Amino acid sequence: MAMIVIAEDEFLVADVLSVMLEEAGHEVAAAPHGQAALSLVKEKRPDLVITDFMMPLMTGLELAQALRADEELSAIPIILVSGAQASIGRAHPDLFDDVLDKPYDEIRILRAVEGALAGRS
């Protein structure tokens, strides 16, 4: 079982993703924006971070930059899930292990999660 932190400001999207991942056997902690997610990551040391791009206080890009800049957190895989900004994420392969477009389907996100987790072990 992996520990996954989700950064997503849309409550319903975060809730659906959390349930999907929990049903797949993972432990999930969700944050409403990047700053809260960064605190959760520091506290929980997750196996994976899934982030939205557009969020208040700290974007998914800023969150990824903060994680990559922190020596203790830089190896944690990050999946960006975004609508219009997915292309920006793809332009930063140094920050994101995978980039998925919204709306995403359950099979695609679970494959991305398993792939990111497999790459970490």
Secondary structure by P-SEA (a helix, b strand, c coil): cbbbbbbcccaaaaaaaaaaaaaabbbbbbbccaaaaaaaaaaccccbbbbbcccccccaaaaaaaaaaccccccbbbbbbbccaaaaaaaccccccccccccccaaaaaaaaaaaaaaac
